[in-house]
Amino acid sequence: MAARKSLAFLQSVIAVTKTHDEVVKEKFKPGKYVFTVAANIKIAAVIILLACLAITISSDYCVENVIYRYLIGIVSGLTLIIVFCLYVIFSSGVVVQRTTTWVKIDIITNLILALLTIISCSLCMNMCLINSTIRKVPGPLGLTGGALLISSCAALFLLYRYREDEVVESLPRPMQPRKSIFA
């Protein structure tokens, strides 16, 4: 009984606010993630990696070293599939149950895939002879996609950690009568 009275007293004195977990769960409800900055950056990275993969497959990119052609195709395709699957998981709201775990999985996976994409595109740009305009495009597209994935990780981390400041309304104080300076 005493615990209820003390809880009631605390709630009357201190304003009740949401915990960090409740605030985060509100951000990752189904359909809300799609409109965040992290999701928009991730979709831009997916589109750029799709263009990189399409140009790599359709053109005769790096004919002299077939290994590098397959390297950029496999790495960008694998990155594209995994990032899109994580995007679908976040937008469908599966993340609400274990938010911290899913955010860590997404950040670590995207960082590893971004580094692999950047390394493979850098190798392909250095090792392949580029003599036409269409052959110059997949490397920079892959680098841009990797950079966007890294910025998506940063945006997701900020989305997860940022908590808006709550405005605390002060209680109105009764006005005391003003004293005369001559008295």
GUROKE-582561 format. One record per residue (C-alpha): x, y, z; residue in three letters; residue number from 0. Coordinates in pm, whole numbers, plus 32768, in hexadecimal, padded with zeros to 4 digits. Example, Ala and Ser with C-alpha at 12.3 -4.5 7.8 and 13.67 -1.06 7.14 Angstrom:
! GUROKE-582561
<r><xx>84CE</xx><yy>7E3E</yy><zz>830C</zz><residuo>Ala</residuo><num>0</num></r>
<r><xx>8557</xx><yy>7F96</yy><zz>82CA</zz><residuo>Ser</residuo><num>1</num></r>
This chain:
! GUROKE-582561
<r><xx>8000</xx><yy>8000</yy><zz>8000</zz><residuo>Met</residuo><num>0</num></r>
<r><xx>811F</xx><yy>80E9</yy><zz>8051</zz><residuo>Ala</residuo><num>1</num></r>
<r><xx>81B9</xx><yy>80A5</yy><zz>7EFD</zz><residuo>Ala</residuo><num>2</num></r>
<r><xx>807E</xx><yy>811D</yy><zz>7E4F</zz><residuo>Arg</residuo><num>3</num></r>
<r><xx>8075</xx><yy>825B</yy><zz>7F1B</zz><residuo>Lys</residuo><num>4</num></r>
<r><xx>81E1</xx><yy>82A8</yy><zz>7ED0</zz><residuo>Ser</residuo><num>5</num></r>
<r><xx>81AC</xx><yy>8262</yy><zz>7D5B</zz><residuo>Leu</residuo><num>6</num></r>
<r><xx>807C</xx><yy>8344</yy><zz>7D58</zz><residuo>Ala</residuo><num>7</num></r>
<r><xx>8144</xx><yy>844F</yy><zz>7E0B</zz><residuo>Phe</residuo><num>8</num></r>
<r><xx>8264</xx><yy>8433</yy><zz>7D13</zz><residuo>Leu</residuo><num>9</num></r>
<r><xx>8178</xx><yy>8447</yy><zz>7BEA</zz><residuo>Gln</residuo><num>10</num></r>
<r><xx>80D4</xx><yy>857D</yy><zz>7C79</zz><residuo>Ser</residuo><num>11</num></r>
<r><xx>8221</xx><yy>862B</yy><zz>7CB7</zz><residuo>Val</residuo><num>12</num></r>
<r><xx>82EF</xx><yy>85B5</yy><zz>7B8C</zz><residuo>Ile</residuo><num>13</num></r>
<r><xx>8263</xx><yy>85BA</yy><zz>7A2C</zz><residuo>Ala</residuo><num>14</num></r>
<r><xx>8240</xx><yy>845E</yy><zz>7997</zz><residuo>Val</residuo><num>15</num></r>
<r><xx>8308</xx><yy>843D</yy><zz>7855</zz><residuo>Thr</residuo><num>16</num></r>
<r><xx>8343</xx><yy>8324</yy><zz>7762</zz><residuo>Lys</residuo><num>17</num></r>
<r><xx>8474</xx><yy>8249</yy><zz>7787</zz><residuo>Thr</residuo><num>18</num></r>
<r><xx>857A</xx><yy>8231</yy><zz>7675</zz><residuo>His</residuo><num>19</num></r>
<r><xx>84F5</xx><yy>80DC</yy><zz>760A</zz><residuo>Asp</residuo><num>20</num></r>
<r><xx>8395</xx><yy>8164</yy><zz>75DF</zz><residuo>Glu</residuo><num>21</num></r>
<r><xx>8412</xx><yy>828A</yy><zz>7510</zz><residuo>Val</residuo><num>22</num></r>
<r><xx>84E1</xx><yy>81A4</yy><zz>7431</zz><residuo>Val</residuo><num>23</num></r>
<r><xx>83C1</xx><yy>80B2</yy><zz>7400</zz><residuo>Lys</residuo><num>24</num></r>
<r><xx>82EB</xx><yy>81D4</yy><zz>7389</zz><residuo>Glu</residuo><num>25</num></r>
<r><xx>83F1</xx><yy>8226</yy><zz>727F</zz><residuo>Lys</residuo><num>26</num></r>
<r><xx>8401</xx><yy>80C2</yy><zz>71F9</zz><residuo>Phe</residuo><num>27</num></r>
<r><xx>828E</xx><yy>806E</yy><zz>71EA</zz><residuo>Lys</residuo><num>28</num></r>
<r><xx>821A</xx><yy>7FD4</yy><zz>70A0</zz><residuo>Pro</residuo><num>29</num></r>
<r><xx>8217</xx><yy>80D9</yy><zz>6F8D</zz><residuo>Gly</residuo><num>30</num></r>
<r><xx>82CE</xx><yy>81EC</yy><zz>704C</zz><residuo>Lys</residuo><num>31</num></r>
<r><xx>8430</xx><yy>8186</yy><zz>6FEC</zz><residuo>Tyr</residuo><num>32</num></r>
<r><xx>83ED</xx><yy>81C0</yy><zz>6E7A</zz><residuo>Val</residuo><num>33</num></r>
<r><xx>83D9</xx><yy>8339</yy><zz>6EB0</zz><residuo>Phe</residuo><num>34</num></r>
<r><xx>851D</xx><yy>835E</yy><zz>6F75</zz><residuo>Thr</residuo><num>35</num></r>
<r><xx>8662</xx><yy>83EB</yy><zz>6EF1</zz><residuo>Val</residuo><num>36</num></r>
<r><xx>8717</xx><yy>82A0</yy><zz>6F2B</zz><residuo>Ala</residuo><num>37</num></r>
<r><xx>861A</xx><yy>81E8</yy><zz>6E51</zz><residuo>Ala</residuo><num>38</num></r>
<r><xx>8630</xx><yy>82E8</yy><zz>6D3A</zz><residuo>Asn</residuo><num>39</num></r>
<r><xx>87AC</xx><yy>82D5</yy><zz>6D36</zz><residuo>Ile</residuo><num>40</num></r>
<r><xx>879A</xx><yy>815A</yy><zz>6D33</zz><residuo>Lys</residuo><num>41</num></r>
<r><xx>86A9</xx><yy>815A</yy><zz>6C0A</zz><residuo>Ile</residuo><num>42</num></r>
<r><xx>8790</xx><yy>8247</yy><zz>6B4D</zz><residuo>Ala</residuo><num>43</num></r>
<r><xx>88B2</xx><yy>8157</yy><zz>6B91</zz><residuo>Ala</residuo><num>44</num></r>
<r><xx>87E2</xx><yy>8030</yy><zz>6B15</zz><residuo>Val</residuo><num>45</num></r>
<r><xx>8789</xx><yy>80E7</yy><zz>69D3</zz><residuo>Ile</residuo><num>46</num></r>
<r><xx>88F3</xx><yy>8149</yy><zz>6994</zz><residuo>Ile</residuo><num>47</num></r>
<r><xx>8970</xx><yy>7FE8</yy><zz>69D8</zz><residuo>Leu</residuo><num>48</num></r>
<r><xx>8862</xx><yy>7F5F</yy><zz>68F0</zz><residuo>Leu</residuo><num>49</num></r>
<r><xx>88DE</xx><yy>8049</yy><zz>67DD</zz><residuo>Ala</residuo><num>50</num></r>
<r><xx>8A45</xx><yy>7FDA</yy><zz>6822</zz><residuo>Cys</residuo><num>51</num></r>
<r><xx>89E0</xx><yy>7E6D</yy><zz>6809</zz><residuo>Leu</residuo><num>52</num></r>
<r><xx>8914</xx><yy>7EA1</yy><zz>66CE</zz><residuo>Ala</residuo><num>53</num></r>
<r><xx>8A2B</xx><yy>7F5A</yy><zz>661A</zz><residuo>Ile</residuo><num>54</num></r>
<r><xx>8B2C</xx><yy>7E58</yy><zz>6689</zz><residuo>Thr</residuo><num>55</num></r>
<r><xx>8A5A</xx><yy>7D37</yy><zz>6607</zz><residuo>Ile</residuo><num>56</num></r>
<r><xx>89E9</xx><yy>7DDA</yy><zz>64C4</zz><residuo>Ser</residuo><num>57</num></r>
<r><xx>8B35</xx><yy>7E6C</yy><zz>6453</zz><residuo>Ser</residuo><num>58</num></r>
<r><xx>8C83</xx><yy>7DC8</yy><zz>6410</zz><residuo>Asp</residuo><num>59</num></r>
<r><xx>8D19</xx><yy>7E57</yy><zz>654D</zz><residuo>Tyr</residuo><num>60</num></r>
<r><xx>8E7D</xx><yy>7DE4</yy><zz>6597</zz><residuo>Cys</residuo><num>61</num></r>
<r><xx>8EA1</xx><yy>7CE3</yy><zz>6481</zz><residuo>Val</residuo><num>62</num></r>
<r><xx>9015</xx><yy>7CB6</yy><zz>64BC</zz><residuo>Glu</residuo><num>63</num></r>
<r><xx>8FE6</xx><yy>7C4A</yy><zz>662B</zz><residuo>Asn</residuo><num>64</num></r>
<r><xx>8EA8</xx><yy>7B7F</yy><zz>664A</zz><residuo>Val</residuo><num>65</num></r>
<r><xx>8EE0</xx><yy>7B50</yy><zz>67C0</zz><residuo>Ile</residuo><num>66</num></r>
<r><xx>8EB0</xx><yy>7CC4</yy><zz>6800</zz><residuo>Tyr</residuo><num>67</num></r>
<r><xx>8D76</xx><yy>7CCB</yy><zz>672C</zz><residuo>Arg</residuo><num>68</num></r>
<r><xx>8CE1</xx><yy>7BB3</yy><zz>67FB</zz><residuo>Tyr</residuo><num>69</num></r>
<r><xx>8D60</xx><yy>7C54</yy><zz>693A</zz><residuo>Leu</residuo><num>70</num></r>
<r><xx>8CA9</xx><yy>7D9B</yy><zz>6907</zz><residuo>Ile</residuo><num>71</num></r>
<r><xx>8B70</xx><yy>7CE6</yy><zz>688D</zz><residuo>Gly</residuo><num>72</num></r>
<r><xx>8B60</xx><yy>7BF1</yy><zz>69AF</zz><residuo>Ile</residuo><num>73</num></r>
<r><xx>8BB1</xx><yy>7CEF</yy><zz>6ABD</zz><residuo>Val</residuo><num>74</num></r>
<r><xx>8ABE</xx><yy>7DF8</yy><zz>6A3F</zz><residuo>Ser</residuo><num>75</num></r>
<r><xx>89AC</xx><yy>7CF2</yy><zz>6A08</zz><residuo>Gly</residuo><num>76</num></r>
<r><xx>89DC</xx><yy>7C59</yy><zz>6B61</zz><residuo>Leu</residuo><num>77</num></r>
<r><xx>89DF</xx><yy>7DB2</yy><zz>6C01</zz><residuo>Thr</residuo><num>78</num></r>
<r><xx>88A6</xx><yy>7E11</yy><zz>6B41</zz><residuo>Leu</residuo><num>79</num></r>
<r><xx>87E4</xx><yy>7CDC</yy><zz>6BB2</zz><residuo>Ile</residuo><num>80</num></r>
<r><xx>8849</xx><yy>7CED</yy><zz>6D22</zz><residuo>Ile</residuo><num>81</num></r>
<r><xx>880D</xx><yy>7E64</yy><zz>6D44</zz><residuo>Val</residuo><num>82</num></r>
<r><xx>86B8</xx><yy>7E48</yy><zz>6CA0</zz><residuo>Phe</residuo><num>83</num></r>
<r><xx>8657</xx><yy>7D26</yy><zz>6D85</zz><residuo>Cys</residuo><num>84</num></r>
<r><xx>86B9</xx><yy>7DF3</yy><zz>6EB7</zz><residuo>Leu</residuo><num>85</num></r>
<r><xx>85F1</xx><yy>7F18</yy><zz>6E2E</zz><residuo>Tyr</residuo><num>86</num></r>
<r><xx>84BC</xx><yy>7E3A</yy><zz>6E0B</zz><residuo>Val</residuo><num>87</num></r>
<r><xx>84ED</xx><yy>7DB5</yy><zz>6F6E</zz><residuo>Ile</residuo><num>88</num></r>
<r><xx>8503</xx><yy>7F16</yy><zz>6FFB</zz><residuo>Phe</residuo><num>89</num></r>
<r><xx>83DB</xx><yy>7F9B</yy><zz>6F35</zz><residuo>Ser</residuo><num>90</num></r>
<r><xx>82F7</xx><yy>7E77</yy><zz>6F8C</zz><residuo>Ser</residuo><num>91</num></r>
<r><xx>8320</xx><yy>7EB8</yy><zz>7100</zz><residuo>Gly</residuo><num>92</num></r>
<r><xx>83CA</xx><yy>7D73</yy><zz>7166</zz><residuo>Val</residuo><num>93</num></r>
<r><xx>84CC</xx><yy>7E4A</yy><zz>7216</zz><residuo>Val</residuo><num>94</num></r>
<r><xx>83DC</xx><yy>7EC1</yy><zz>7325</zz><residuo>Val</residuo><num>95</num></r>
<r><xx>8409</xx><yy>7D88</yy><zz>73FA</zz><residuo>Gln</residuo><num>96</num></r>
<r><xx>8586</xx><yy>7D95</yy><zz>7417</zz><residuo>Arg</residuo><num>97</num></r>
<r><xx>85E6</xx><yy>7EEC</yy><zz>73A0</zz><residuo>Thr</residuo><num>98</num></r>
<r><xx>8747</xx><yy>7EF9</yy><zz>7429</zz><residuo>Thr</residuo><num>99</num></r>
<r><xx>87A7</xx><yy>7DAA</yy><zz>7391</zz><residuo>Thr</residuo><num>100</num></r>
<r><xx>871F</xx><yy>7DFF</yy><zz>7238</zz><residuo>Trp</residuo><num>101</num></r>
<r><xx>87C1</xx><yy>7F56</yy><zz>7234</zz><residuo>Val</residuo><num>102</num></r>
<r><xx>8912</xx><yy>7EBC</yy><zz>728D</zz><residuo>Lys</residuo><num>103</num></r>
<r><xx>88E6</xx><yy>7DAF</yy><zz>7181</zz><residuo>Ile</residuo><num>104</num></r>
<r><xx>888E</xx><yy>7EB4</yy><zz>707C</zz><residuo>Asp</residuo><num>105</num></r>
<r><xx>89AD</xx><yy>7F9E</yy><zz>70D1</zz><residuo>Ile</residuo><num>106</num></r>
<r><xx>8AB7</xx><yy>7E8D</yy><zz>70DE</zz><residuo>Ile</residuo><num>107</num></r>
<r><xx>8A3A</xx><yy>7DE1</yy><zz>6FA1</zz><residuo>Thr</residuo><num>108</num></r>
<r><xx>8A24</xx><yy>7F26</yy><zz>6EDD</zz><residuo>Asn</residuo><num>109</num></r>
<r><xx>8B7F</xx><yy>7F94</yy><zz>6F4C</zz><residuo>Leu</residuo><num>110</num></r>
<r><xx>8C1C</xx><yy>7E49</yy><zz>6EE6</zz><residuo>Ile</residuo><num>111</num></r>
<r><xx>8B65</xx><yy>7E42</yy><zz>6D98</zz><residuo>Leu</residuo><num>112</num></r>
<r><xx>8BBA</xx><yy>7FAF</yy><zz>6D53</zz><residuo>Ala</residuo><num>113</num></r>
<r><xx>8D2B</xx><yy>7F6F</yy><zz>6D94</zz><residuo>Leu</residuo><num>114</num></r>
<r><xx>8D25</xx><yy>7E3A</yy><zz>6CB5</zz><residuo>Leu</residuo><num>115</num></r>
<r><xx>8C7A</xx><yy>7EFF</yy><zz>6BA1</zz><residuo>Thr</residuo><num>116</num></r>
<r><xx>8D6E</xx><yy>8020</yy><zz>6BBA</zz><residuo>Ile</residuo><num>117</num></r>
<r><xx>8E9C</xx><yy>7F37</yy><zz>6BBA</zz><residuo>Ile</residuo><num>118</num></r>
<r><xx>8E20</xx><yy>7E67</yy><zz>6A93</zz><residuo>Ser</residuo><num>119</num></r>
<r><xx>8DC8</xx><yy>7F9A</yy><zz>69C4</zz><residuo>Cys</residuo><num>120</num></r>
<r><xx>8F18</xx><yy>8039</yy><zz>6A10</zz><residuo>Ser</residuo><num>121</num></r>
<r><xx>8FCD</xx><yy>7EFB</yy><zz>69A5</zz><residuo>Leu</residuo><num>122</num></r>
<r><xx>8F03</xx><yy>7EE4</yy><zz>6866</zz><residuo>Cys</residuo><num>123</num></r>
<r><xx>8F40</xx><yy>8050</yy><zz>6810</zz><residuo>Met</residuo><num>124</num></r>
<r><xx>90B8</xx><yy>8024</yy><zz>683F</zz><residuo>Asn</residuo><num>125</num></r>
<r><xx>90E6</xx><yy>7ED1</yy><zz>679A</zz><residuo>Met</residuo><num>126</num></r>
<r><xx>9006</xx><yy>7EED</yy><zz>6668</zz><residuo>Cys</residuo><num>127</num></r>
<r><xx>905F</xx><yy>7FAC</yy><zz>652F</zz><residuo>Leu</residuo><num>128</num></r>
<r><xx>8F55</xx><yy>80AE</yy><zz>64EF</zz><residuo>Ile</residuo><num>129</num></r>
<r><xx>8F40</xx><yy>812E</yy><zz>638B</zz><residuo>Asn</residuo><num>130</num></r>
<r><xx>8DCF</xx><yy>8180</yy><zz>635E</zz><residuo>Ser</residuo><num>131</num></r>
<r><xx>8CD9</xx><yy>8254</yy><zz>641E</zz><residuo>Thr</residuo><num>132</num></r>
<r><xx>8BF0</xx><yy>8138</yy><zz>6480</zz><residuo>Ile</residuo><num>133</num></r>
<r><xx>8D13</xx><yy>807D</yy><zz>651E</zz><residuo>Arg</residuo><num>134</num></r>
<r><xx>8D5D</xx><yy>81A4</yy><zz>6604</zz><residuo>Lys</residuo><num>135</num></r>
<r><xx>8C05</xx><yy>81A5</yy><zz>66A6</zz><residuo>Val</residuo><num>136</num></r>
<r><xx>8BEC</xx><yy>806A</yy><zz>6786</zz><residuo>Pro</residuo><num>137</num></r>
<r><xx>8D18</xx><yy>80BE</yy><zz>6861</zz><residuo>Gly</residuo><num>138</num></r>
<r><xx>8CA7</xx><yy>8219</yy><zz>68CF</zz><residuo>Pro</residuo><num>139</num></r>
<r><xx>8B41</xx><yy>819E</yy><zz>68F3</zz><residuo>Leu</residuo><num>140</num></r>
<r><xx>8BB5</xx><yy>808C</yy><zz>69DF</zz><residuo>Gly</residuo><num>141</num></r>
<r><xx>8C86</xx><yy>8183</yy><zz>6AA6</zz><residuo>Leu</residuo><num>142</num></r>
<r><xx>8B5C</xx><yy>826D</yy><zz>6AC1</zz><residuo>Thr</residuo><num>143</num></r>
<r><xx>8A7A</xx><yy>814F</yy><zz>6B2F</zz><residuo>Gly</residuo><num>144</num></r>
<r><xx>8B74</xx><yy>80EA</yy><zz>6C3B</zz><residuo>Gly</residuo><num>145</num></r>
<r><xx>8B90</xx><yy>8250</yy><zz>6CB8</zz><residuo>Ala</residuo><num>146</num></r>
<r><xx>8A16</xx><yy>826B</yy><zz>6CC6</zz><residuo>Leu</residuo><num>147</num></r>
<r><xx>8A04</xx><yy>812B</yy><zz>6D91</zz><residuo>Leu</residuo><num>148</num></r>
<r><xx>8AFA</xx><yy>81B9</yy><zz>6E8C</zz><residuo>Ile</residuo><num>149</num></r>
<r><xx>8A2E</xx><yy>82F8</yy><zz>6EA9</zz><residuo>Ser</residuo><num>150</num></r>
<r><xx>88F5</xx><yy>8223</yy><zz>6ED0</zz><residuo>Ser</residuo><num>151</num></r>
<r><xx>899A</xx><yy>8178</yy><zz>6FFA</zz><residuo>Cys</residuo><num>152</num></r>
<r><xx>89E1</xx><yy>82CA</yy><zz>7097</zz><residuo>Ala</residuo><num>153</num></r>
<r><xx>887D</xx><yy>833F</yy><zz>7058</zz><residuo>Ala</residuo><num>154</num></r>
<r><xx>87EC</xx><yy>8201</yy><zz>70EE</zz><residuo>Leu</residuo><num>155</num></r>
<r><xx>88CA</xx><yy>8225</yy><zz>7221</zz><residuo>Phe</residuo><num>156</num></r>
<r><xx>8858</xx><yy>838C</yy><zz>7250</zz><residuo>Leu</residuo><num>157</num></r>
<r><xx>86EE</xx><yy>8325</yy><zz>721D</zz><residuo>Leu</residuo><num>158</num></r>
<r><xx>8716</xx><yy>821B</yy><zz>7328</zz><residuo>Tyr</residuo><num>159</num></r>
<r><xx>87D2</xx><yy>82F0</yy><zz>7425</zz><residuo>Arg</residuo><num>160</num></r>
<r><xx>872D</xx><yy>8446</yy><zz>73FA</zz><residuo>Tyr</residuo><num>161</num></r>
<r><xx>861E</xx><yy>849C</yy><zz>74ED</zz><residuo>Arg</residuo><num>162</num></r>
<r><xx>8561</xx><yy>85DE</yy><zz>74C1</zz><residuo>Glu</residuo><num>163</num></r>
<r><xx>8568</xx><yy>86CF</yy><zz>75E0</zz><residuo>Asp</residuo><num>164</num></r>
<r><xx>8421</xx><yy>86D8</yy><zz>7696</zz><residuo>Glu</residuo><num>165</num></r>
<r><xx>8393</xx><yy>8827</yy><zz>76F2</zz><residuo>Val</residuo><num>166</num></r>
<r><xx>834E</xx><yy>8836</yy><zz>7864</zz><residuo>Val</residuo><num>167</num></r>
<r><xx>823F</xx><yy>892B</yy><zz>78B8</zz><residuo>Glu</residuo><num>168</num></r>
<r><xx>8278</xx><yy>89EB</yy><zz>79F5</zz><residuo>Ser</residuo><num>169</num></r>
<r><xx>815F</xx><yy>8A0D</yy><zz>7AED</zz><residuo>Leu</residuo><num>170</num></r>
<r><xx>80C9</xx><yy>8B68</yy><zz>7AFE</zz><residuo>Pro</residuo><num>171</num></r>
<r><xx>813C</xx><yy>8C20</yy><zz>7C34</zz><residuo>Arg</residuo><num>172</num></r>
<r><xx>804E</xx><yy>8CFE</yy><zz>7CEF</zz><residuo>Pro</residuo><num>173</num></r>
<r><xx>80AF</xx><yy>8E69</yy><zz>7CD2</zz><residuo>Met</residuo><num>174</num></r>
<r><xx>8114</xx><yy>8F0A</yy><zz>7E16</zz><residuo>Gln</residuo><num>175</num></r>
<r><xx>80B2</xx><yy>9070</yy><zz>7E4E</zz><residuo>Pro</residuo><num>176</num></r>
<r><xx>81C2</xx><yy>915F</yy><zz>7DEF</zz><residuo>Arg</residuo><num>177</num></r>
<r><xx>826B</xx><yy>9218</yy><zz>7F08</zz><residuo>Lys</residuo><num>178</num></r>
<r><xx>82A0</xx><yy>9389</yy><zz>7EF7</zz><residuo>Ser</residuo><num>179</num></r>
<r><xx>8404</xx><yy>93FF</yy><zz>7EE1</zz><residuo>Ile</residuo><num>180</num></r>
<r><xx>83B2</xx><yy>9526</yy><zz>7FC3</zz><residuo>Phe</residuo><num>181</num></r>
<r><xx>8329</xx><yy>945E</yy><zz>80E5</zz><residuo>Ala</residuo><num>182</num></r>
